Each structure stands twice: as C-alpha cells, then as structure tokens.
Amino acid sequence: MLPQKVPTVESGRVRLRPWRLDDVGVVQSVADDPLIPLITSVPASGTLADAEAFVRRQQGRLDRGVGYAFAIALRETDEAVGHIGLWTQHLNEGRATTGYWMAPSHRGSGLLTEALGVLKDWAMAHEEIARLDLFVEPWNEGSWRAAETCGFVREGLLRSWQRVGDEPKDMFAYAITR
Ligand SMILES: CC(C)(COP(=O)(O)OP(=O)(O)OC[C@H]1O[C@@H](n2cnc3c(N)ncnc32)[C@H](O)[C@@H]1OP(=O)(O)O)[C@@H](O)C(=O)NCCC(=O)NCCS
C-alpha cells in the first residue's frame, strides 16, 4: 500500500524526501527558468514569501489527494536541488504520473536520471500502480533521454495535449507498465 506520509527514499547520489521550509533557495533559483513556472506552480516572482508558499503547497499535496511531492536532495549534504512528484489522482484506474525539474546549477550530471530511477523503483513496488505516465515536449531531449534510461517507453505523440503558458503543446507520451 502506498504510505500515508511522504517517505524518504534514496539510492546512489540522491535522496527523495519531503519538502522543508529551508528548501526555499532552490525554488527561488528556478523562478526565472523559461519553462518551470509555466508547467508547475513554482512562482516566477522569486520572492521568499512566494517560495515558502510553494513549499507549503508541496507539503499539502498528499493530504489533498494530489500525490507525493518530493524534494530531490543530494545524499551527501541533504541540499535540495530539484523536485519530483508521483501524482495519484487516477490511482483508482491503476495509473500514476510523474513530473520533475532540476536547478540549473545541478543539471547535466545525471542526477535527474538517478532521481527518476529512484522514484520509478519506489512507485512500481506498489501494486496499486500498474502504469506510470510521463508527458514530455519533443524538444525536451534531456527529459526524454532520462526517461528512456529509466525504462520508460515512448508510446506516441499526443497532439495539443497540454497548455504550456498560453499555448497547447504536443507531448510525447511515455510510460512504464508492470
Ligand atoms: C529536464 C531536466 C529535468 C533534465 O535534468 P538534467 O539534470 O539535465 O538530467 P540528466 O543530467 O540526468 O540528463 C538526462 C539525459 O539528458 C541528456 N541531456 C541533458 N540536457 C540535454 C540537452 N539540453 N539536450 C540534449 N540532451 C540533454 C543527458 O546527456 C542525459 O542523457 P544520457 O544519459 O543519454 O547521456 C532539466 O533540464 C530541467 O529541469 N528542465 C526544466 C524543467 C523540465 O523540462 N522538466 C521536465 C518536463 S517533462
């Protein structure tokens, strides 16, 4: 059974753990990212108050039935460097979805791939999840390469699947199934 609290799971260099208020720095560091504030509730303002509100929203996700919001932390220092979620609104149909971002300062060193591997292994160890979905824009090669390394299979292109900013965007559908 999936747990009632956000757990801590770790492997290699990364630890997935609950968000804490002292993680606000990483939220502020992605406020000016061209994509993250458009596809998440990360505030583009970069203010401390808005970053704290983001953290509180993550802390409330499970109680509101949305799913598990993890900070991706470095195992060595426990510093938060990114975000990954397991969203469970369609769990009654056996499906969950993941999504993630990394701080620019920590991209390109395989950390996201490790974090996604940890999330996938943890999620798929729960029998309620028969299928783990991931939706990625075709240009976002860093994201879909990480997904493929972790065993996600591309199933097709979903046209105008998701509004990003003001525009409906095509998305590759990736999934892992049991
Ligand atoms: C997508 C994102 C999470 C990738 O993080 P990352 O730390 O660069 O990922 P990794 O270091 O684990 O690299 C993943 C793979 O992508 C490749 N890669 C990374 N950046 C790339 C780029 N700009 N173009 C092409 N390939 C890239 C890496 O070489 C690696 O592939 P490999 O293992 O086959 O060599 C990060 O760029 C990000 O946060 N982007 C903004 C938010 C976002 O796009 N979220 C995902 C939405 S679906």
The ligand as a Gaussian input file, in Angstrom:
#p B3LYP/6-31G(d) Opt

LIG

0 1
 C       14.751000      18.046000     -17.975000
 C       15.711000      18.201000     -16.809000
 C       14.991000      17.768000     -15.548000
 C       16.912000      17.290000     -17.072000
 O       17.787000      17.389000     -15.964000
 P       19.348000      17.005000     -16.075000
 O       19.929000      17.161000     -14.714000
 O       19.976000      17.739000     -17.180000
 O       19.254000      15.461000     -16.457000
 P       20.449000      14.423000     -16.524000
 O       21.749000      15.065000     -16.193000
 O       20.029000      13.254000     -15.704000
 O       20.489000      14.059000     -18.081000
 C       19.483000      13.337000     -18.699000
 C       19.876000      12.968000     -20.120000
 O       19.615000      14.066000     -20.992000
 C       20.788000      14.477000     -21.662000
 N       20.687000      15.927000     -21.715000
 C       20.705000      16.802000     -20.709000
 N       20.490000      18.052000     -21.172000
 C       20.306000      17.929000     -22.510000
 C       20.040000      18.866000     -23.563000
 N       19.900000      20.168000     -23.306000
 N       19.898000      18.390000     -24.814000
 C       20.016000      17.067000     -25.068000
 N       20.271000      16.146000     -24.126000
 C       20.411000      16.578000     -22.860000
 C       21.931000      13.940000     -20.807000
 O       23.101000      13.754000     -21.585000
 C       21.332000      12.639000     -20.338000
 O       21.298000      11.705000     -21.390000
 P       22.284000      10.433000     -21.427000
 O       22.167000       9.782000     -20.075000
 O       21.690000       9.605000     -22.520000
 O       23.622000      10.990000     -21.694000
 C       16.197000      19.669000     -16.629000
 O       16.748000      20.117000     -17.837000
 C       15.078000      20.613000     -16.213000
 O       14.779000      20.756000     -15.032000
 N       14.450000      21.299000     -17.202000
 C       13.372000      22.224000     -16.932000
 C       12.111000      21.532000     -16.444000
 C       11.716000      20.361000     -17.301000
 O       11.906000      20.348000     -18.507000
 N       11.116000      19.347000     -16.674000
 C       10.667000      18.150000     -17.348000
 C        9.355000      18.364000     -18.002000
 S        8.823000      16.877000     -18.827000

